[in-house]
Amino acid sequence: MFSRAMKHVGGTLLAGVLAFLPLLLTILLIIWLGETLHDYIGPGSMIGDWLRELGLSVVTSEGFAYFAGVAVLLSGLWFTGVLVKASLLDWTLSLMDRAILRIPLVGPIYGLVGRFAKLLQPSKGTELQAMTPVWCLFGGPGGTAVLALMPSTEVVTIEGARYRPVLIPSAPVPVGGGLLFLPEAWVKDAHLGIDDLTSLYVSMGVSLPAKLLAT
C-alpha cells in the first residue's frame, strides 16, 4: 500500500517536472547564451574594451561608454545593411571576400562561415538549393541518424563505391562541423527546411521541428 502511494506521488511529481521541462530548458539555454555573449562581448572582455573605447569617442562618462559604443556599432551595422540592400556595397564586399579567402588558414574558415551565413538569407535562392538538409544513417537504415547538410548533389566515386559529401554542423553554432563522404545509401533527404535545421542545432535539440515528432 505504502509502495503504491509512493509510486503515485513520484509519478505526479515527474509529470509536474516534465510539464515545466521545456520552459526550464529554454531558460537554461537563454542563460547559457547570455553568459557566453557576456564573456565574449560584455564589459571587461576584449571586444567590450574596444566598444568602451569607441563609446568614449562620443561620450565622456566611463559608466555609459560601453553602451554608447554598442549603440555606435549597431548604428554602423544598420547603415551598412541599408547600403547592402541598396546594392551599393556589393563591389567592395566582393573585393574584401576575395582578399580574405586568399589568406592561409583564415580563408577556408571565412569561406565556410560566409557560405553558411548566405544560407540564412532568403534572397540567396541558389545557395538554398545547393545545401539540402539530409539524414545521415550511419550503418545504413536503422542506424544512428544525424541531421546534416548536403552541399552538392554530385556523387563521388571512391575505390569503385558511390559516396555523397555531407557537412555535419556543430551545436549550438552550426557554422562549424565536419565534412564527411558517406556511402550514397546512407544519405536520405530529410524533407526539412534550412530554418528547421538551424533552429534544431542552435537550440541543441530543444526546438524540434514538428515534422520530426512521432505521432
Backbone bond lengths (Angstrom), bond angles and torsions (degrees), N, CA, C in turn:
res aa  C-N    CA-C-N  psi(-1)  N-CA   C-N-CA  omega(-1)  CA-C   N-CA-C  phi
1 M - - - 1.452 - - 1.530 110.88 -
2 F 1.361 113.88 -47.14 1.461 119.60 179.33 1.526 110.63 -63.52
3 S 1.342 115.46 -41.08 1.458 120.31 179.66 1.523 111.60 -63.08
4 R 1.344 115.68 -40.51 1.459 119.82 179.10 1.521 110.73 -65.57
5 A 1.333 116.68 -39.41 1.467 120.72 178.99 1.528 110.85 -64.89
6 M 1.351 117.05 -40.43 1.465 121.14 179.26 1.527 110.75 -65.37
7 K 1.336 115.94 -39.43 1.460 119.10 177.96 1.518 111.00 -63.75
8 H 1.347 115.88 -38.83 1.465 120.25 179.04 1.525 110.72 -64.67
9 V 1.360 115.79 -45.01 1.464 119.89 179.18 1.529 110.32 -63.97
10 G 1.336 115.73 -43.79 1.467 119.56 179.66 1.517 112.23 -62.96
11 G 1.327 116.63 -40.83 1.455 120.47 178.84 1.517 112.02 -64.63
12 T 1.349 115.28 -38.34 1.466 119.48 178.69 1.525 110.85 -66.31
13 L 1.337 116.44 -42.81 1.467 120.44 178.21 1.532 110.97 -63.22
14 L 1.336 115.68 -41.07 1.461 119.66 179.33 1.518 110.87 -63.40
15 A 1.338 116.20 -40.68 1.461 119.94 178.17 1.520 110.90 -61.52
16 G 1.352 116.23 -38.86 1.462 120.14 177.54 1.516 112.10 -65.69
17 V 1.341 115.48 -41.65 1.466 119.86 179.06 1.522 110.73 -63.14
18 L 1.342 116.51 -45.60 1.454 120.65 -178.97 1.526 111.61 -65.03
19 A 1.339 117.10 -30.86 1.458 120.30 179.31 1.524 110.98 -65.67
20 F 1.349 115.81 -37.00 1.462 120.08 -177.94 1.530 112.78 -95.19
21 L 1.347 117.83 -3.06 1.456 120.54 -175.67 1.526 113.26 -60.48
22 P 1.343 120.04 -45.58 1.470 118.51 178.38 1.522 112.75 -58.83
23 L 1.352 116.47 -42.31 1.457 120.10 179.09 1.525 110.67 -64.99
24 L 1.350 116.36 -42.36 1.454 120.77 -179.76 1.530 111.40 -62.75
25 L 1.334 116.46 -45.22 1.463 120.50 179.83 1.529 110.96 -64.90
26 T 1.343 116.23 -37.53 1.462 119.87 177.53 1.518 111.07 -62.72
27 I 1.345 116.42 -44.45 1.463 121.01 178.79 1.518 110.85 -62.85
28 L 1.346 116.39 -44.09 1.464 119.99 179.70 1.525 111.17 -62.91
29 L 1.339 116.35 -38.89 1.467 119.95 179.05 1.523 110.53 -65.73
30 I 1.330 116.89 -42.17 1.469 120.73 178.85 1.525 110.56 -63.83
31 I 1.347 116.36 -41.61 1.467 120.27 178.31 1.528 110.38 -63.20
32 W 1.351 115.95 -42.96 1.465 119.79 179.90 1.524 111.35 -62.95
33 L 1.344 116.48 -42.81 1.453 119.96 178.82 1.528 110.82 -65.41
34 G 1.350 115.58 -39.68 1.457 119.71 178.89 1.520 111.76 -63.05
35 E 1.345 116.49 -44.45 1.462 120.24 179.55 1.527 111.16 -65.20
36 T 1.347 116.28 -38.58 1.460 119.98 178.93 1.527 111.03 -64.66
37 L 1.339 116.38 -44.42 1.460 120.24 178.23 1.522 111.09 -64.08
38 H 1.344 116.28 -38.71 1.457 120.20 179.55 1.522 110.76 -64.15
39 D 1.338 116.67 -39.86 1.463 120.39 -179.73 1.524 112.20 -65.56
40 Y 1.349 115.92 -34.26 1.455 119.32 -174.33 1.530 113.91 -93.91
41 I 1.341 117.06 -35.65 1.460 118.77 -175.99 1.522 113.05 -127.53
42 G 1.333 118.25 1.73 1.456 121.44 -179.02 1.520 112.24 -75.98
43 P 1.332 117.14 172.18 1.465 120.70 176.40 1.528 110.59 -56.49
44 G 1.309 116.80 134.37 1.457 121.02 -179.40 1.520 113.23 97.71
45 S 1.336 117.82 -19.11 1.463 120.71 176.36 1.525 109.30 -81.33
46 M 1.320 116.63 170.82 1.462 120.45 -179.99 1.532 110.82 -62.31
47 I 1.358 115.78 -45.80 1.460 119.36 178.25 1.520 110.42 -68.30
48 G 1.345 116.57 -35.64 1.459 120.35 178.12 1.519 112.15 -62.11
49 D 1.347 116.64 -40.14 1.466 120.29 177.27 1.526 110.78 -63.53
50 W 1.354 115.71 -39.01 1.467 119.24 177.89 1.524 110.82 -65.44
51 L 1.333 116.89 -40.12 1.464 120.27 178.35 1.528 110.87 -65.47
52 R 1.335 116.02 -36.32 1.478 119.28 177.94 1.528 110.51 -64.66
53 E 1.337 116.20 -43.17 1.463 119.44 178.33 1.524 110.71 -64.02
54 L 1.345 115.50 -38.04 1.461 119.39 177.15 1.521 110.68 -63.79
55 G 1.336 116.17 -40.52 1.454 120.38 179.86 1.518 112.71 -66.46
56 L 1.345 116.75 -33.46 1.473 120.61 179.89 1.525 111.94 -66.75
57 S 1.329 116.24 -12.38 1.465 118.34 177.50 1.524 111.84 -79.45
58 V 1.342 116.03 -13.80 1.466 119.00 -179.88 1.524 112.51 -121.53
59 V 1.339 118.41 -17.77 1.464 121.56 176.95 1.524 108.57 -131.63
60 T 1.316 115.81 162.56 1.469 120.44 -179.91 1.520 112.46 -106.27
61 S 1.317 117.39 -12.65 1.459 121.46 -177.96 1.524 110.52 -81.87
62 E 1.335 117.09 124.21 1.462 121.56 177.32 1.519 111.25 -62.55
63 G 1.348 116.31 -35.38 1.456 120.47 -177.12 1.517 113.35 -66.84
64 F 1.340 116.94 -31.35 1.461 120.75 -177.94 1.530 112.11 -102.38
65 A 1.330 117.45 -0.20 1.461 120.54 -174.88 1.527 111.82 -61.89
66 Y 1.343 117.03 -44.28 1.465 120.29 -178.41 1.524 111.31 -61.37
67 F 1.343 116.53 -46.54 1.458 120.66 -178.81 1.524 111.24 -67.34
68 A 1.332 116.69 -34.06 1.462 120.02 175.80 1.522 110.10 -65.93
69 G 1.343 115.84 -39.35 1.461 119.99 177.58 1.518 111.63 -62.81
70 V 1.341 116.69 -41.50 1.466 120.80 177.49 1.529 110.15 -62.06
71 A 1.336 116.01 -42.04 1.464 120.02 179.87 1.526 111.17 -63.78
72 V 1.338 116.24 -41.55 1.467 120.23 178.47 1.527 110.50 -63.68
73 L 1.349 116.43 -43.30 1.459 120.28 179.93 1.518 111.44 -62.97
74 L 1.334 117.19 -46.47 1.463 120.69 179.68 1.519 111.50 -62.94
75 S 1.331 116.34 -37.81 1.469 120.00 177.76 1.522 110.54 -63.91
76 G 1.343 115.53 -41.55 1.458 119.53 178.47 1.518 111.89 -64.65
77 L 1.341 116.85 -40.89 1.457 120.76 178.50 1.524 110.84 -65.68
78 W 1.318 116.00 -39.82 1.475 119.22 178.99 1.514 110.40 -64.11
79 F 1.336 117.10 -43.98 1.463 120.85 179.86 1.534 110.22 -64.50
80 T 1.351 116.45 -38.51 1.466 120.12 176.98 1.526 110.54 -63.32
81 G 1.347 116.21 -40.96 1.462 120.31 177.84 1.512 112.24 -61.55
82 V 1.340 116.59 -38.12 1.466 120.56 177.11 1.522 110.35 -62.28
83 L 1.350 116.49 -43.59 1.460 120.21 -179.89 1.522 111.40 -66.81
84 V 1.350 116.76 -38.55 1.462 120.38 179.38 1.526 110.34 -64.63
85 K 1.344 116.94 -44.14 1.468 120.16 178.69 1.522 111.77 -63.27
86 A 1.335 115.03 -29.44 1.464 119.04 179.06 1.526 111.79 -86.36
87 S 1.352 115.89 4.04 1.479 122.32 178.97 1.526 112.25 60.81
88 L 1.339 116.88 29.96 1.457 120.39 179.66 1.522 112.60 -92.01
89 L 1.343 117.27 -12.34 1.461 120.20 -178.06 1.527 112.59 -115.04
90 D 1.318 117.97 5.16 1.465 120.39 -175.83 1.524 111.88 -57.28
91 W 1.321 116.71 -46.06 1.468 120.94 -177.14 1.521 110.62 -64.43
92 T 1.355 116.41 -45.38 1.472 120.61 -179.59 1.513 111.19 -64.24
93 L 1.337 117.30 -44.59 1.460 121.10 -179.94 1.524 111.44 -65.56
94 S 1.321 116.42 -35.07 1.461 119.95 178.26 1.526 110.58 -65.30
95 L 1.327 117.56 -42.77 1.465 121.19 176.47 1.521 111.04 -62.23
96 M 1.348 116.50 -42.00 1.454 120.58 -179.99 1.526 110.79 -64.04
97 D 1.325 116.61 -42.02 1.467 120.51 178.62 1.527 111.22 -59.96
98 R 1.324 115.77 -46.27 1.467 119.20 -178.56 1.524 111.35 -64.46
99 A 1.329 116.44 -36.69 1.467 119.74 -179.42 1.524 110.95 -68.48
100 I 1.331 117.06 -43.73 1.462 120.40 -178.53 1.523 111.23 -68.86
101 L 1.341 116.77 -36.79 1.469 120.45 -179.07 1.524 112.43 -64.25
102 R 1.315 117.27 -20.17 1.469 120.81 179.57 1.524 112.91 -84.57
103 I 1.335 117.17 -10.12 1.462 120.29 -178.73 1.526 109.24 -77.67
104 P 1.338 118.12 125.15 1.477 120.11 179.20 1.532 111.01 -57.84
105 L 1.318 116.34 144.51 1.469 125.15 179.57 1.528 112.05 69.04
106 V 1.334 116.74 -49.11 1.470 119.32 -178.51 1.527 110.82 -72.42
107 G 1.338 117.08 -38.89 1.459 121.36 -176.44 1.520 114.57 -56.09
108 P 1.347 119.02 -51.43 1.470 119.63 179.93 1.529 113.18 -60.22
109 I 1.331 116.46 -39.87 1.474 119.97 179.53 1.522 109.78 -65.77
110 Y 1.330 116.14 -45.32 1.465 120.78 179.88 1.529 110.51 -61.70
111 G 1.337 115.86 -40.41 1.456 119.72 -179.86 1.518 111.96 -63.86
112 L 1.343 116.64 -42.17 1.464 120.27 179.66 1.521 111.22 -65.41
113 V 1.341 116.75 -46.76 1.464 120.46 -179.86 1.528 110.54 -63.37
114 G 1.334 116.07 -42.30 1.458 119.54 -179.94 1.518 112.34 -64.36
115 R 1.324 116.26 -38.83 1.471 120.09 179.85 1.519 110.69 -64.70
116 F 1.328 116.34 -42.89 1.463 118.59 -179.60 1.530 110.73 -69.52
117 A 1.347 116.90 -36.80 1.460 119.55 178.72 1.526 110.78 -61.84
118 K 1.333 116.66 -37.08 1.465 120.06 179.05 1.520 111.46 -67.28
119 L 1.333 116.29 -26.04 1.464 119.27 177.90 1.521 111.56 -62.50
120 L 1.343 115.87 -30.74 1.458 120.43 -175.85 1.519 112.49 -84.30
121 Q 1.332 117.23 -3.58 1.450 120.93 179.44 1.524 109.40 -94.83
122 P 1.343 117.59 116.12 1.472 120.49 -177.39 1.517 113.46 -56.57
123 S 1.345 117.40 -26.79 1.458 119.75 -176.68 1.513 112.49 -73.23
124 K 1.337 116.93 -17.09 1.454 120.35 -177.72 1.529 110.32 -88.33
125 G 1.320 116.44 70.39 1.453 120.09 -176.39 1.510 113.35 -61.60
126 T 1.359 117.10 -38.84 1.454 119.73 -178.32 1.515 111.66 -64.79
127 E 1.326 117.31 -37.85 1.462 120.75 179.11 1.522 110.40 -67.45
128 L 1.331 116.29 -39.03 1.454 119.41 179.58 1.530 111.10 -64.38
129 Q 1.309 116.27 -35.21 1.459 119.47 179.56 1.522 111.19 -75.02
130 A 1.346 116.08 -29.45 1.462 119.65 -177.81 1.519 111.72 -71.81
131 M 1.331 117.40 -37.46 1.459 122.00 -178.36 1.531 109.44 -98.74
132 T 1.305 116.09 116.88 1.462 121.19 -177.37 1.526 110.40 -115.59
133 P 1.339 119.31 124.63 1.463 120.44 174.75 1.525 110.46 -64.36
134 V 1.304 116.45 129.46 1.465 121.25 -178.01 1.528 109.71 -136.54
135 W 1.321 115.19 159.11 1.460 121.85 170.80 1.519 108.50 -95.07
136 C 1.323 115.67 130.22 1.465 120.77 173.64 1.526 106.87 -102.19
137 L 1.307 116.77 111.14 1.457 122.08 -176.89 1.532 108.82 -98.16
138 F 1.326 115.32 89.85 1.459 119.74 -177.13 1.530 110.28 -67.27
139 G 1.320 115.53 122.32 1.445 121.01 -176.01 1.512 112.87 93.54
140 G 1.343 116.73 -2.88 1.454 120.73 -178.98 1.516 111.85 97.05
141 P 1.338 118.02 -177.93 1.467 121.67 179.68 1.525 111.90 -51.55
142 G 1.329 115.80 132.85 1.453 120.62 -177.68 1.511 113.38 91.64
143 G 1.353 117.23 -6.20 1.458 121.66 179.68 1.521 111.53 -88.21
144 T 1.319 116.11 -172.69 1.463 121.64 179.48 1.526 110.07 -63.38
145 A 1.344 116.59 128.72 1.463 121.76 -177.83 1.525 110.23 -102.73
146 V 1.325 116.78 130.53 1.458 122.93 178.46 1.526 108.11 -127.75
147 L 1.334 115.85 128.62 1.463 120.32 178.83 1.523 108.93 -81.90
148 A 1.321 116.54 126.08 1.462 120.69 -174.48 1.527 109.93 -142.35
149 L 1.320 114.98 -178.53 1.464 122.04 177.76 1.524 109.62 -115.18
150 M 1.310 116.59 134.19 1.455 121.27 175.18 1.528 107.83 -101.79
151 P 1.346 117.76 107.39 1.468 120.81 -174.55 1.512 114.28 -71.42
152 S 1.321 117.76 -17.26 1.460 120.43 -177.37 1.525 109.79 -152.84
153 T 1.305 115.56 149.27 1.465 120.30 177.03 1.526 111.93 -86.62
154 E 1.322 116.05 -0.19 1.464 120.76 -179.16 1.531 110.26 -67.85
155 V 1.315 116.14 143.00 1.460 122.20 177.29 1.529 108.57 -101.39
156 V 1.338 115.93 132.02 1.468 121.74 179.98 1.524 108.79 -102.72
157 T 1.316 116.20 135.27 1.461 121.34 177.89 1.525 109.96 -101.18
158 I 1.326 116.22 120.94 1.463 122.03 179.02 1.522 107.63 -124.44
159 E 1.320 116.04 113.67 1.466 122.32 -179.17 1.528 111.67 51.69
160 G 1.321 115.28 42.80 1.452 121.25 176.70 1.515 115.57 83.09
161 A 1.332 118.36 -7.69 1.470 121.74 179.47 1.533 110.28 -100.59
162 R 1.333 116.43 150.31 1.470 122.12 -177.26 1.531 110.32 -93.89
163 Y 1.329 115.56 129.10 1.461 122.27 -178.88 1.525 109.84 -129.98
164 R 1.338 114.43 157.05 1.461 120.30 174.79 1.536 109.09 -123.15
165 P 1.345 117.61 139.67 1.471 120.02 176.56 1.523 110.34 -78.12
166 V 1.325 117.72 133.54 1.461 121.85 177.00 1.520 108.86 -135.75
167 L 1.317 115.16 145.34 1.461 121.98 177.44 1.522 108.55 -106.78
168 I 1.330 116.96 116.01 1.467 121.74 177.92 1.522 108.10 -90.01
169 P 1.353 119.56 109.07 1.466 120.93 -179.20 1.524 111.31 -69.89
170 S 1.314 115.82 165.72 1.461 121.62 175.44 1.527 108.61 -109.81
171 A 1.329 117.03 151.32 1.460 121.85 179.45 1.532 108.26 -109.12
172 P 1.336 118.40 145.45 1.474 127.60 0.41 1.523 113.59 -92.31
173 V 1.335 118.27 6.47 1.466 120.65 178.86 1.525 108.27 -109.95
174 P 1.335 117.45 94.79 1.468 120.30 -170.71 1.514 115.53 -78.99
175 V 1.349 118.89 22.91 1.458 120.01 177.22 1.521 110.80 -88.90
176 G 1.329 117.03 -11.26 1.449 120.96 176.95 1.512 110.08 -108.19
177 G 1.314 116.15 -170.26 1.455 119.43 178.75 1.511 111.12 137.66
178 G 1.320 116.03 -159.44 1.452 121.07 -177.87 1.516 111.74 -129.17
179 L 1.326 115.74 143.00 1.457 121.58 176.84 1.522 108.51 -97.93
180 L 1.340 115.86 118.64 1.456 121.51 -177.85 1.524 110.16 -121.42
181 F 1.329 115.80 153.13 1.460 121.56 172.50 1.529 106.84 -112.81
182 L 1.331 115.55 110.20 1.457 121.42 -174.80 1.526 110.51 -107.87
183 P 1.329 117.04 151.18 1.472 119.62 174.92 1.520 110.68 -52.93
184 E 1.295 116.65 139.67 1.461 121.37 -174.76 1.525 112.01 -55.02
185 A 1.332 117.88 -36.92 1.467 121.59 -178.49 1.524 112.00 -68.35
186 W 1.327 117.69 -17.77 1.461 120.81 -179.30 1.531 112.71 -85.21
187 V 1.316 118.35 -10.05 1.461 122.57 -174.24 1.524 109.84 -107.74
188 K 1.338 116.30 120.69 1.460 121.70 -178.97 1.528 109.97 -127.71
189 D 1.315 116.40 142.60 1.464 121.45 177.26 1.528 109.47 -60.12
190 A 1.348 116.55 129.79 1.465 120.58 -178.02 1.530 112.02 -84.27
191 H 1.334 117.89 -13.49 1.470 122.42 -178.15 1.527 110.56 55.00
192 L 1.342 115.99 40.65 1.456 122.38 176.80 1.521 109.20 -123.71
193 G 1.327 116.28 161.42 1.454 121.00 175.64 1.521 111.26 -90.70
194 I 1.334 116.53 164.69 1.452 121.45 177.74 1.530 110.79 -60.23
195 D 1.346 116.43 -36.84 1.460 119.89 -179.93 1.529 111.20 -65.37
196 D 1.337 117.27 -34.54 1.469 120.53 177.69 1.525 110.15 -65.50
197 L 1.333 116.49 -45.26 1.460 120.18 -179.71 1.520 110.94 -63.78
198 T 1.338 116.68 -44.87 1.464 121.01 -179.31 1.519 110.94 -61.64
199 S 1.340 116.97 -45.69 1.457 121.34 179.92 1.523 111.38 -60.82
200 L 1.330 116.47 -39.46 1.456 121.03 -178.90 1.523 111.52 -64.74
201 Y 1.331 116.66 -45.00 1.466 120.12 -177.64 1.524 112.03 -73.96
202 V 1.338 117.07 -40.68 1.465 120.08 -179.74 1.524 110.83 -63.30
203 S 1.338 116.87 -37.59 1.464 120.56 179.81 1.523 112.63 -84.65
204 M 1.348 116.88 1.41 1.464 122.37 -179.32 1.529 111.89 57.04
205 G 1.331 115.89 38.20 1.455 121.37 175.99 1.507 115.16 90.92
206 V 1.346 116.98 -4.72 1.473 119.30 -179.04 1.531 110.34 -71.15
207 S 1.323 116.76 -41.48 1.459 121.21 -178.96 1.522 109.75 -94.58
208 L 1.301 116.26 93.18 1.469 121.47 -178.03 1.529 109.77 -90.34
209 P 1.342 117.66 128.88 1.461 119.86 175.39 1.522 111.28 -57.59
210 A 1.321 116.12 141.88 1.466 120.29 -177.52 1.522 112.13 -58.51
211 K 1.353 117.07 -29.36 1.461 120.52 -179.29 1.521 112.54 -65.20
212 L 1.343 117.02 -22.02 1.459 120.28 -176.22 1.523 112.96 -91.09
213 L 1.333 116.17 -14.09 1.461 119.34 -175.75 1.535 110.74 -72.78
214 A 1.339 115.58 136.22 1.466 120.37 179.03 1.517 109.79 -70.72
215 T 1.309 115.88 142.65 1.475 120.39 179.69 1.522 109.97 -109.51
